[in-house]
């Protein structure tokens, strides 16, 4: 398992309780949309598995729905 660190470029509400987050960082290990990344959120024991919607040489885009405390916390995260 490769552990990478990403910076939030944007975290935008796109529908009811649904967000699009763009993350900047290494994308060398990604081969196709649909792969999952496990997002570690400070203060939570379990990671959140979320599939990749899109990617390029330096960014990953995910779309997620707020369904619990972890994704609620994720939705409040700001750029940078």
PyMOL Python script that loads the backbone (N, CA, C, O; Angstrom):
from pymol import cmd

cmd.read_pdbstr("""\
ATOM      1  N   UNK A   1       0.846  -1.185   0.000  1.00  0.00           N
ATOM      2  CA  UNK A   1       0.000   0.000   0.000  1.00  0.00           C
ATOM      3  C   UNK A   1       0.883   1.237   0.000  1.00  0.00           C
ATOM      4  O   UNK A   1       1.786   1.363   0.827  1.00  0.00           O
ATOM      5  N   UNK A   2       0.623   2.138  -0.919  1.00  0.00           N
ATOM      6  CA  UNK A   2       1.355   3.381  -1.015  1.00  0.00           C
ATOM      7  C   UNK A   2       0.596   4.451  -0.241  1.00  0.00           C
ATOM      8  O   UNK A   2      -0.603   4.641  -0.444  1.00  0.00           O
ATOM      9  N   UNK A   3       1.299   5.149   0.648  1.00  0.00           N
ATOM     10  CA  UNK A   3       0.662   6.230   1.389  1.00  0.00           C
ATOM     11  C   UNK A   3       1.119   7.539   0.775  1.00  0.00           C
ATOM     12  O   UNK A   3       2.318   7.794   0.664  1.00  0.00           O
ATOM     13  N   UNK A   4       0.174   8.361   0.379  1.00  0.00           N
ATOM     14  CA  UNK A   4       0.465   9.649  -0.230  1.00  0.00           C
ATOM     15  C   UNK A   4      -0.254  10.744   0.535  1.00  0.00           C
ATOM     16  O   UNK A   4      -1.244  10.497   1.224  1.00  0.00           O
ATOM     17  N   UNK A   5       0.251  11.938   0.404  1.00  0.00           N
ATOM     18  CA  UNK A   5      -0.356  13.097   1.041  1.00  0.00           C
ATOM     19  C   UNK A   5      -0.824  14.051  -0.045  1.00  0.00           C
ATOM     20  O   UNK A   5      -0.127  14.283  -1.032  1.00  0.00           O
ATOM     21  N   UNK A   6      -2.012  14.597   0.153  1.00  0.00           N
ATOM     22  CA  UNK A   6      -2.625  15.467  -0.842  1.00  0.00           C
ATOM     23  C   UNK A   6      -3.059  16.781  -0.209  1.00  0.00           C
ATOM     24  O   UNK A   6      -3.290  16.861   0.998  1.00  0.00           O
ATOM     25  N   UNK A   7      -3.166  17.797  -1.037  1.00  0.00           N
ATOM     26  CA  UNK A   7      -3.639  19.109  -0.613  1.00  0.00           C
ATOM     27  C   UNK A   7      -4.986  19.357  -1.288  1.00  0.00           C
ATOM     28  O   UNK A   7      -5.155  19.076  -2.475  1.00  0.00           O
ATOM     29  N   UNK A   8      -5.933  19.880  -0.530  1.00  0.00           N
ATOM     30  CA  UNK A   8      -7.252  20.182  -1.090  1.00  0.00           C
ATOM     31  C   UNK A   8      -7.148  21.422  -1.973  1.00  0.00           C
ATOM     32  O   UNK A   8      -6.736  22.490  -1.520  1.00  0.00           O
ATOM     33  N   UNK A   9      -7.528  21.263  -3.242  1.00  0.00           N
ATOM     34  CA  UNK A   9      -7.566  22.377  -4.188  1.00  0.00           C
ATOM     35  C   UNK A   9      -8.952  23.023  -4.132  1.00  0.00           C
ATOM     36  O   UNK A   9      -9.074  24.248  -4.139  1.00  0.00           O
ATOM     37  N   UNK A  10      -9.989  22.192  -4.077  1.00  0.00           N
ATOM     38  CA  UNK A  10     -11.362  22.702  -3.946  1.00  0.00           C
ATOM     39  C   UNK A  10     -12.230  21.630  -3.310  1.00  0.00           C
ATOM     40  O   UNK A  10     -11.944  20.437  -3.409  1.00  0.00           O
ATOM     41  N   UNK A  11     -13.287  22.073  -2.660  1.00  0.00           N
ATOM     42  CA  UNK A  11     -14.264  21.194  -2.016  1.00  0.00           C
ATOM     43  C   UNK A  11     -15.615  21.876  -2.186  1.00  0.00           C
ATOM     44  O   UNK A  11     -16.004  22.715  -1.373  1.00  0.00           O
ATOM     45  N   UNK A  12     -16.325  21.513  -3.245  1.00  0.00           N
ATOM     46  CA  UNK A  12     -17.493  22.257  -3.694  1.00  0.00           C
ATOM     47  C   UNK A  12     -18.781  21.457  -3.552  1.00  0.00           C
ATOM     48  O   UNK A  12     -18.846  20.296  -3.957  1.00  0.00           O
ATOM     49  N   UNK A  13     -19.805  22.082  -2.974  1.00  0.00           N
ATOM     50  CA  UNK A  13     -21.139  21.485  -2.911  1.00  0.00           C
ATOM     51  C   UNK A  13     -21.714  21.497  -4.322  1.00  0.00           C
ATOM     52  O   UNK A  13     -21.847  22.560  -4.928  1.00  0.00           O
ATOM     53  N   UNK A  14     -22.062  20.302  -4.858  1.00  0.00           N
ATOM     54  CA  UNK A  14     -22.569  20.227  -6.233  1.00  0.00           C
ATOM     55  C   UNK A  14     -24.020  19.756  -6.302  1.00  0.00           C
ATOM     56  O   UNK A  14     -24.662  19.891  -7.343  1.00  0.00           O
ATOM     57  N   UNK A  15     -24.543  19.207  -5.208  1.00  0.00           N
ATOM     58  CA  UNK A  15     -25.937  18.764  -5.125  1.00  0.00           C
ATOM     59  C   UNK A  15     -26.251  18.615  -3.640  1.00  0.00           C
ATOM     60  O   UNK A  15     -25.390  18.857  -2.795  1.00  0.00           O
ATOM     61  N   UNK A  16     -27.462  18.226  -3.327  1.00  0.00           N
ATOM     62  CA  UNK A  16     -27.879  18.061  -1.943  1.00  0.00           C
ATOM     63  C   UNK A  16     -26.957  17.084  -1.215  1.00  0.00           C
ATOM     64  O   UNK A  16     -26.940  15.896  -1.534  1.00  0.00           O
ATOM     65  N   UNK A  17     -26.192  17.578  -0.240  1.00  0.00           N
ATOM     66  CA  UNK A  17     -25.251  16.780   0.554  1.00  0.00           C
ATOM     67  C   UNK A  17     -24.200  16.048  -0.280  1.00  0.00           C
ATOM     68  O   UNK A  17     -23.648  15.045   0.172  1.00  0.00           O
ATOM     69  N   UNK A  18     -23.918  16.528  -1.475  1.00  0.00           N
ATOM     70  CA  UNK A  18     -22.945  15.894  -2.365  1.00  0.00           C
ATOM     71  C   UNK A  18     -21.873  16.910  -2.743  1.00  0.00           C
ATOM     72  O   UNK A  18     -22.173  18.038  -3.135  1.00  0.00           O
ATOM     73  N   UNK A  19     -20.614  16.485  -2.615  1.00  0.00           N
ATOM     74  CA  UNK A  19     -19.485  17.373  -2.832  1.00  0.00           C
ATOM     75  C   UNK A  19     -18.532  16.819  -3.876  1.00  0.00           C
ATOM     76  O   UNK A  19     -18.405  15.607  -4.054  1.00  0.00           O
ATOM     77  N   UNK A  20     -17.864  17.742  -4.563  1.00  0.00           N
ATOM     78  CA  UNK A  20     -16.761  17.393  -5.448  1.00  0.00           C
ATOM     79  C   UNK A  20     -15.496  17.964  -4.810  1.00  0.00           C
ATOM     80  O   UNK A  20     -15.413  19.163  -4.541  1.00  0.00           O
ATOM     81  N   UNK A  21     -14.516  17.099  -4.571  1.00  0.00           N
ATOM     82  CA  UNK A  21     -13.256  17.529  -3.989  1.00  0.00           C
ATOM     83  C   UNK A  21     -12.137  17.240  -4.980  1.00  0.00           C
ATOM     84  O   UNK A  21     -12.031  16.139  -5.520  1.00  0.00           O
ATOM     85  N   UNK A  22     -11.307  18.251  -5.206  1.00  0.00           N
ATOM     86  CA  UNK A  22     -10.128  18.092  -6.047  1.00  0.00           C
ATOM     87  C   UNK A  22      -8.918  18.144  -5.129  1.00  0.00           C
ATOM     88  O   UNK A  22      -8.765  19.067  -4.329  1.00  0.00           O
ATOM     89  N   UNK A  23      -8.056  17.131  -5.257  1.00  0.00           N
ATOM     90  CA  UNK A  23      -6.870  16.993  -4.428  1.00  0.00           C
ATOM     91  C   UNK A  23      -5.624  17.067  -5.302  1.00  0.00           C
ATOM     92  O   UNK A  23      -5.574  16.469  -6.377  1.00  0.00           O
ATOM     93  N   UNK A  24      -4.625  17.797  -4.838  1.00  0.00           N
ATOM     94  CA  UNK A  24      -3.367  17.915  -5.562  1.00  0.00           C
ATOM     95  C   UNK A  24      -2.331  17.014  -4.911  1.00  0.00           C
ATOM     96  O   UNK A  24      -2.175  17.017  -3.690  1.00  0.00           O
ATOM     97  N   UNK A  25      -1.619  16.237  -5.733  1.00  0.00           N
ATOM     98  CA  UNK A  25      -0.581  15.349  -5.223  1.00  0.00           C
ATOM     99  C   UNK A  25      -0.207  14.311  -6.256  1.00  0.00           C
ATOM    100  O   UNK A  25      -0.605  14.405  -7.418  1.00  0.00           O
ATOM    101  N   UNK A  26       0.555  13.326  -5.834  1.00  0.00           N
ATOM    102  CA  UNK A  26       1.046  12.279  -6.731  1.00  0.00           C
ATOM    103  C   UNK A  26      -0.105  11.420  -7.258  1.00  0.00           C
ATOM    104  O   UNK A  26      -0.985  11.000  -6.506  1.00  0.00           O
ATOM    105  N   UNK A  27      -0.077  11.176  -8.551  1.00  0.00           N
ATOM    106  CA  UNK A  27      -1.103  10.327  -9.170  1.00  0.00           C
ATOM    107  C   UNK A  27      -0.466   9.168  -9.944  1.00  0.00           C
ATOM    108  O   UNK A  27      -1.138   8.527 -10.752  1.00  0.00           O
ATOM    109  N   UNK A  28       0.796   8.898  -9.711  1.00  0.00           N
ATOM    110  CA  UNK A  28       1.532   7.858 -10.446  1.00  0.00           C
ATOM    111  C   UNK A  28       0.910   6.476 -10.323  1.00  0.00           C
ATOM    112  O   UNK A  28       0.974   5.689 -11.267  1.00  0.00           O
ATOM    113  N   UNK A  29       0.309   6.165  -9.180  1.00  0.00           N
ATOM    114  CA  UNK A  29      -0.236   4.834  -8.933  1.00  0.00           C
ATOM    115  C   UNK A  29      -1.639   4.638  -9.497  1.00  0.00           C
ATOM    116  O   UNK A  29      -2.155   3.520  -9.496  1.00  0.00           O
ATOM    117  N   UNK A  30      -2.259   5.708  -9.976  1.00  0.00           N
ATOM    118  CA  UNK A  30      -3.629   5.627 -10.479  1.00  0.00           C
ATOM    119  C   UNK A  30      -3.593   5.253 -11.955  1.00  0.00           C
ATOM    120  O   UNK A  30      -2.858   5.849 -12.742  1.00  0.00           O
ATOM    121  N   UNK A  31      -4.397   4.257 -12.319  1.00  0.00           N
ATOM    122  CA  UNK A  31      -4.421   3.817 -13.715  1.00  0.00           C
ATOM    123  C   UNK A  31      -5.756   4.059 -14.405  1.00  0.00           C
ATOM    124  O   UNK A  31      -5.830   4.028 -15.633  1.00  0.00           O
ATOM    125  N   UNK A  32      -6.831   4.305 -13.620  1.00  0.00           N
ATOM    126  CA  UNK A  32      -8.144   4.533 -14.233  1.00  0.00           C
ATOM    127  C   UNK A  32      -9.112   5.092 -13.203  1.00  0.00           C
ATOM    128  O   UNK A  32      -8.992   4.792 -12.016  1.00  0.00           O
ATOM    129  N   UNK A  33     -10.087   5.916 -13.648  1.00  0.00           N
ATOM    130  CA  UNK A  33     -11.152   6.324 -12.740  1.00  0.00           C
ATOM    131  C   UNK A  33     -11.868   5.079 -12.211  1.00  0.00           C
ATOM    132  O   UNK A  33     -11.909   4.049 -12.885  1.00  0.00           O
ATOM    133  N   UNK A  34     -12.418   5.175 -11.031  1.00  0.00           N
ATOM    134  CA  UNK A  34     -13.095   4.034 -10.414  1.00  0.00           C
ATOM    135  C   UNK A  34     -12.256   3.350  -9.360  1.00  0.00           C
ATOM    136  O   UNK A  34     -12.785   2.629  -8.514  1.00  0.00           O
ATOM    137  N   UNK A  35     -10.934   3.573  -9.400  1.00  0.00           N
ATOM    138  CA  UNK A  35     -10.092   3.043  -8.334  1.00  0.00           C
ATOM    139  C   UNK A  35     -10.449   3.761  -7.034  1.00  0.00           C
ATOM    140  O   UNK A  35     -10.950   4.885  -7.052  1.00  0.00           O
ATOM    141  N   UNK A  36     -10.187   3.105  -5.917  1.00  0.00           N
ATOM    142  CA  UNK A  36     -10.504   3.694  -4.625  1.00  0.00           C
ATOM    143  C   UNK A  36      -9.266   4.255  -3.959  1.00  0.00           C
ATOM    144  O   UNK A  36      -8.165   3.720  -4.090  1.00  0.00           O
ATOM    145  N   UNK A  37      -9.474   5.356  -3.234  1.00  0.00           N
ATOM    146  CA  UNK A  37      -8.464   5.854  -2.317  1.00  0.00           C
ATOM    147  C   UNK A  37      -9.078   5.781  -0.925  1.00  0.00           C
ATOM    148  O   UNK A  37     -10.290   5.922  -0.767  1.00  0.00           O
ATOM    149  N   UNK A  38      -8.251   5.564   0.066  1.00  0.00           N
ATOM    150  CA  UNK A  38      -8.705   5.527   1.460  1.00  0.00           C
ATOM    151  C   UNK A  38      -8.266   6.826   2.113  1.00  0.00           C
ATOM    152  O   UNK A  38      -7.072   7.095   2.248  1.00  0.00           O
ATOM    153  N   UNK A  39      -9.235   7.621   2.512  1.00  0.00           N
ATOM    154  CA  UNK A  39      -8.947   8.938   3.066  1.00  0.00           C
ATOM    155  C   UNK A  39      -8.965   8.862   4.588  1.00  0.00           C
ATOM    156  O   UNK A  39      -9.950   8.447   5.197  1.00  0.00           O
ATOM    157  N   UNK A  40      -7.836   9.279   5.190  1.00  0.00           N
ATOM    158  CA  UNK A  40      -7.723   9.331   6.649  1.00  0.00           C
ATOM    159  C   UNK A  40      -8.149  10.722   7.102  1.00  0.00           C
ATOM    160  O   UNK A  40      -7.621  11.731   6.635  1.00  0.00           O
ATOM    161  N   UNK A  41      -9.104  10.758   8.012  1.00  0.00           N
ATOM    162  CA  UNK A  41      -9.602  12.018   8.551  1.00  0.00           C
ATOM    163  C   UNK A  41      -9.191  12.086  10.018  1.00  0.00           C
ATOM    164  O   UNK A  41      -9.493  11.179  10.794  1.00  0.00           O
ATOM    165  N   UNK A  42      -8.502  13.161  10.397  1.00  0.00           N
ATOM    166  CA  UNK A  42      -8.059  13.315  11.780  1.00  0.00           C
ATOM    167  C   UNK A  42      -9.238  13.196  12.742  1.00  0.00           C
ATOM    168  O   UNK A  42     -10.297  13.783  12.523  1.00  0.00           O
ATOM    169  N   UNK A  43      -9.038  12.433  13.800  1.00  0.00           N
ATOM    170  CA  UNK A  43     -10.067  12.252  14.810  1.00  0.00           C
ATOM    171  C   UNK A  43     -10.951  11.037  14.587  1.00  0.00           C
ATOM    172  O   UNK A  43     -11.808  10.736  15.418  1.00  0.00           O
ATOM    173  N   UNK A  44     -10.753  10.330  13.469  1.00  0.00           N
ATOM    174  CA  UNK A  44     -11.544   9.142  13.159  1.00  0.00           C
ATOM    175  C   UNK A  44     -10.606   7.956  12.988  1.00  0.00           C
ATOM    176  O   UNK A  44      -9.540   8.080  12.385  1.00  0.00           O
ATOM    177  N   UNK A  45     -11.006   6.814  13.518  1.00  0.00           N
ATOM    178  CA  UNK A  45     -10.187   5.608  13.468  1.00  0.00           C
ATOM    179  C   UNK A  45     -10.180   4.993  12.074  1.00  0.00           C
ATOM    180  O   UNK A  45      -9.119   4.639  11.561  1.00  0.00           O
ATOM    181  N   UNK A  46     -11.354   4.862  11.453  1.00  0.00           N
ATOM    182  CA  UNK A  46     -11.462   4.213  10.153  1.00  0.00           C
ATOM    183  C   UNK A  46     -11.258   5.206   9.014  1.00  0.00           C
ATOM    184  O   UNK A  46     -11.668   6.364   9.098  1.00  0.00           O
ATOM    185  N   UNK A  47     -10.624   4.736   7.960  1.00  0.00           N
ATOM    186  CA  UNK A  47     -10.459   5.544   6.753  1.00  0.00           C
ATOM    187  C   UNK A  47     -11.734   5.461   5.913  1.00  0.00           C
ATOM    188  O   UNK A  47     -12.513   4.518   6.049  1.00  0.00           O
ATOM    189  N   UNK A  48     -11.939   6.448   5.049  1.00  0.00           N
ATOM    190  CA  UNK A  48     -13.111   6.476   4.175  1.00  0.00           C
ATOM    191  C   UNK A  48     -12.689   6.047   2.777  1.00  0.00           C
ATOM    192  O   UNK A  48     -11.906   6.753   2.142  1.00  0.00           O
ATOM    193  N   UNK A  49     -13.183   4.900   2.267  1.00  0.00           N
ATOM    194  CA  UNK A  49     -12.860   4.509   0.896  1.00  0.00           C
ATOM    195  C   UNK A  49     -13.774   5.255  -0.081  1.00  0.00           C
ATOM    196  O   UNK A  49     -14.997   5.139  -0.011  1.00  0.00           O
ATOM    197  N   UNK A  50     -13.174   6.009  -0.980  1.00  0.00           N
ATOM    198  CA  UNK A  50     -13.942   6.796  -1.939  1.00  0.00           C
ATOM    199  C   UNK A  50     -13.319   6.580  -3.314  1.00  0.00           C
ATOM    200  O   UNK A  50     -12.098   6.609  -3.466  1.00  0.00           O
ATOM    201  N   UNK A  51     -14.171   6.363  -4.311  1.00  0.00           N
ATOM    202  CA  UNK A  51     -13.631   6.090  -5.646  1.00  0.00           C
ATOM    203  C   UNK A  51     -13.238   7.386  -6.354  1.00  0.00           C
ATOM    204  O   UNK A  51     -13.811   8.451  -6.122  1.00  0.00           O
ATOM    205  N   UNK A  52     -12.254   7.254  -7.211  1.00  0.00           N
ATOM    206  CA  UNK A  52     -11.733   8.380  -7.972  1.00  0.00           C
ATOM    207  C   UNK A  52     -12.651   8.619  -9.165  1.00  0.00           C
ATOM    208  O   UNK A  52     -12.950   7.699  -9.928  1.00  0.00           O
ATOM    209  N   UNK A  53     -13.089   9.855  -9.315  1.00  0.00           N
ATOM    210  CA  UNK A  53     -13.966  10.241 -10.423  1.00  0.00           C
ATOM    211  C   UNK A  53     -13.139  10.598 -11.661  1.00  0.00           C
ATOM    212  O   UNK A  53     -13.494  10.235 -12.782  1.00  0.00           O
ATOM    213  N   UNK A  54     -12.030  11.315 -11.441  1.00  0.00           N
ATOM    214  CA  UNK A  54     -11.179  11.758 -12.532  1.00  0.00           C
ATOM    215  C   UNK A  54      -9.790  12.020 -11.969  1.00  0.00           C
ATOM    216  O   UNK A  54      -9.626  12.191 -10.761  1.00  0.00           O
ATOM    217  N   UNK A  55      -8.791  12.051 -12.846  1.00  0.00           N
ATOM    218  CA  UNK A  55      -7.435  12.365 -12.418  1.00  0.00           C
ATOM    219  C   UNK A  55      -6.630  12.867 -13.611  1.00  0.00           C
ATOM    220  O   UNK A  55      -6.991  12.636 -14.765  1.00  0.00           O
ATOM    221  N   UNK A  56      -5.535  13.558 -13.310  1.00  0.00           N
ATOM    222  CA  UNK A  56      -4.579  13.934 -14.343  1.00  0.00           C
ATOM    223  C   UNK A  56      -3.181  13.812 -13.732  1.00  0.00           C
ATOM    224  O   UNK A  56      -3.002  13.088 -12.752  1.00  0.00           O
ATOM    225  N   UNK A  57      -2.202  14.498 -14.285  1.00  0.00           N
ATOM    226  CA  UNK A  57      -0.811  14.341 -13.831  1.00  0.00           C
ATOM    227  C   UNK A  57      -0.581  14.799 -12.401  1.00  0.00           C
ATOM    228  O   UNK A  57       0.371  14.354 -11.759  1.00  0.00           O
ATOM    229  N   UNK A  58      -1.438  15.684 -11.885  1.00  0.00           N
ATOM    230  CA  UNK A  58      -1.173  16.223 -10.554  1.00  0.00           C
ATOM    231  C   UNK A  58      -2.396  16.342  -9.650  1.00  0.00           C
ATOM    232  O   UNK A  58      -2.267  16.789  -8.510  1.00  0.00           O
ATOM    233  N   UNK A  59      -3.595  15.948 -10.130  1.00  0.00           N
ATOM    234  CA  UNK A  59      -4.788  16.071  -9.293  1.00  0.00           C
ATOM    235  C   UNK A  59      -5.673  14.827  -9.369  1.00  0.00           C
ATOM    236  O   UNK A  59      -5.655  14.077 -10.345  1.00  0.00           O
ATOM    237  N   UNK A  60      -6.438  14.645  -8.309  1.00  0.00           N
ATOM    238  CA  UNK A  60      -7.458  13.594  -8.218  1.00  0.00           C
ATOM    239  C   UNK A  60      -8.773  14.293  -7.910  1.00  0.00           C
ATOM    240  O   UNK A  60      -8.813  15.201  -7.079  1.00  0.00           O
ATOM    241  N   UNK A  61      -9.847  13.879  -8.570  1.00  0.00           N
ATOM    242  CA  UNK A  61     -11.177  14.402  -8.272  1.00  0.00           C
ATOM    243  C   UNK A  61     -12.024  13.273  -7.704  1.00  0.00           C
ATOM    244  O   UNK A  61     -12.104  12.186  -8.276  1.00  0.00           O
ATOM    245  N   UNK A  62     -12.657  13.551  -6.563  1.00  0.00           N
ATOM    246  CA  UNK A  62     -13.587  12.592  -5.965  1.00  0.00           C
ATOM    247  C   UNK A  62     -14.935  13.278  -5.795  1.00  0.00           C
ATOM    248  O   UNK A  62     -15.006  14.497  -5.640  1.00  0.00           O
ATOM    249  N   UNK A  63     -15.987  12.499  -5.825  1.00  0.00           N
ATOM    250  CA  UNK A  63     -17.332  12.994  -5.527  1.00  0.00           C
ATOM    251  C   UNK A  63     -17.870  12.122  -4.407  1.00  0.00           C
ATOM    252  O   UNK A  63     -17.847  10.894  -4.501  1.00  0.00           O
ATOM    253  N   UNK A  64     -18.354  12.758  -3.347  1.00  0.00           N
ATOM    254  CA  UNK A  64     -18.821  12.001  -2.192  1.00  0.00           C
ATOM    255  C   UNK A  64     -20.076  12.634  -1.615  1.00  0.00           C
ATOM    256  O   UNK A  64     -20.328  13.828  -1.783  1.00  0.00           O
ATOM    257  N   UNK A  65     -20.851  11.813  -0.938  1.00  0.00           N
ATOM    258  CA  UNK A  65     -22.084  12.252  -0.293  1.00  0.00           C
ATOM    259  C   UNK A  65     -21.882  12.218   1.220  1.00  0.00           C
ATOM    260  O   UNK A  65     -21.265  11.294   1.750  1.00  0.00           O
ATOM    261  N   UNK A  66     -22.399  13.217   1.900  1.00  0.00           N
ATOM    262  CA  UNK A  66     -22.326  13.262   3.359  1.00  0.00           C
ATOM    263  C   UNK A  66     -23.357  12.283   3.914  1.00  0.00           C
ATOM    264  O   UNK A  66     -24.562  12.479   3.754  1.00  0.00           O
ATOM    265  N   UNK A  67     -22.869  11.216   4.573  1.00  0.00           N
ATOM    266  CA  UNK A  67     -23.762  10.192   5.125  1.00  0.00           C
ATOM    267  C   UNK A  67     -23.485   9.904   6.598  1.00  0.00           C
ATOM    268  O   UNK A  67     -24.235   9.167   7.238  1.00  0.00           O
ATOM    269  N   UNK A  68     -22.431  10.473   7.129  1.00  0.00           N
ATOM    270  CA  UNK A  68     -22.085  10.228   8.524  1.00  0.00           C
ATOM    271  C   UNK A  68     -21.138  11.316   9.007  1.00  0.00           C
ATOM    272  O   UNK A  68     -20.887  12.298   8.309  1.00  0.00           O
ATOM    273  N   UNK A  69     -20.622  11.121  10.208  1.00  0.00           N
ATOM    274  CA  UNK A  69     -19.758  12.133  10.815  1.00  0.00           C
ATOM    275  C   UNK A  69     -18.441  12.308  10.054  1.00  0.00           C
ATOM    276  O   UNK A  69     -17.924  13.421   9.965  1.00  0.00           O
ATOM    277  N   UNK A  70     -17.894  11.219   9.504  1.00  0.00           N
ATOM    278  CA  UNK A  70     -16.629  11.309   8.776  1.00  0.00           C
ATOM    279  C   UNK A  70     -16.752  12.152   7.516  1.00  0.00           C
ATOM    280  O   UNK A  70     -15.947  13.057   7.293  1.00  0.00           O
ATOM    281  N   UNK A  71     -17.745  11.864   6.697  1.00  0.00           N
ATOM    282  CA  UNK A  71     -17.921  12.630   5.466  1.00  0.00           C
ATOM    283  C   UNK A  71     -18.447  14.050   5.775  1.00  0.00           C
ATOM    284  O   UNK A  71     -18.227  14.973   4.991  1.00  0.00           O
ATOM    285  N   UNK A  72     -19.122  14.217   6.887  1.00  0.00           N
ATOM    286  CA  UNK A  72     -19.541  15.557   7.308  1.00  0.00           C
ATOM    287  C   UNK A  72     -18.300  16.401   7.617  1.00  0.00           C
ATOM    288  O   UNK A  72     -18.217  17.564   7.222  1.00  0.00           O
ATOM    289  N   UNK A  73     -17.341  15.804   8.324  1.00  0.00           N
ATOM    290  CA  UNK A  73     -16.082  16.480   8.617  1.00  0.00           C
ATOM    291  C   UNK A  73     -15.331  16.782   7.318  1.00  0.00           C
ATOM    292  O   UNK A  73     -14.796  17.877   7.146  1.00  0.00           O
ATOM    293  N   UNK A  74     -15.296  15.813   6.412  1.00  0.00           N
ATOM    294  CA  UNK A  74     -14.634  15.993   5.110  1.00  0.00           C
ATOM    295  C   UNK A  74     -15.256  17.160   4.357  1.00  0.00           C
ATOM    296  O   UNK A  74     -14.541  17.933   3.720  1.00  0.00           O
ATOM    297  N   UNK A  75     -16.576  17.299   4.419  1.00  0.00           N
ATOM    298  CA  UNK A  75     -17.262  18.367   3.688  1.00  0.00           C
ATOM    299  C   UNK A  75     -16.924  19.757   4.207  1.00  0.00           C
ATOM    300  O   UNK A  75     -17.099  20.742   3.489  1.00  0.00           O
ATOM    301  N   UNK A  76     -16.445  19.854   5.433  1.00  0.00           N
ATOM    302  CA  UNK A  76     -16.112  21.143   6.046  1.00  0.00           C
ATOM    303  C   UNK A  76     -14.653  21.542   5.824  1.00  0.00           C
ATOM    304  O   UNK A  76     -14.248  22.641   6.204  1.00  0.00           O
ATOM    305  N   UNK A  77     -13.860  20.658   5.213  1.00  0.00           N
ATOM    306  CA  UNK A  77     -12.446  20.945   4.990  1.00  0.00           C
ATOM    307  C   UNK A  77     -12.295  22.003   3.894  1.00  0.00           C
ATOM    308  O   UNK A  77     -13.020  22.004   2.899  1.00  0.00           O
ATOM    309  N   UNK A  78     -11.340  22.892   4.108  1.00  0.00           N
ATOM    310  CA  UNK A  78     -11.116  24.019   3.200  1.00  0.00           C
ATOM    311  C   UNK A  78      -9.913  23.781   2.309  1.00  0.00           C
ATOM    312  O   UNK A  78      -9.131  22.857   2.533  1.00  0.00           O
ATOM    313  N   UNK A  79      -9.774  24.611   1.309  1.00  0.00           N
ATOM    314  CA  UNK A  79      -8.628  24.547   0.403  1.00  0.00           C
ATOM    315  C   UNK A  79      -7.323  24.709   1.175  1.00  0.00           C
ATOM    316  O   UNK A  79      -7.251  25.421   2.177  1.00  0.00           O
ATOM    317  N   UNK A  80      -6.299  24.028   0.677  1.00  0.00           N
ATOM    318  CA  UNK A  80      -4.978  24.139   1.297  1.00  0.00           C
ATOM    319  C   UNK A  80      -4.779  23.142   2.390  1.00  0.00           C
ATOM    320  O   UNK A  80      -3.715  23.110   3.009  1.00  0.00           O
TER     321      UNK A  80
END
""", "prot")
cmd.dss("prot")
cmd.show_as("cartoon", "prot")
cmd.util.cbc("prot")
cmd.orient("prot")
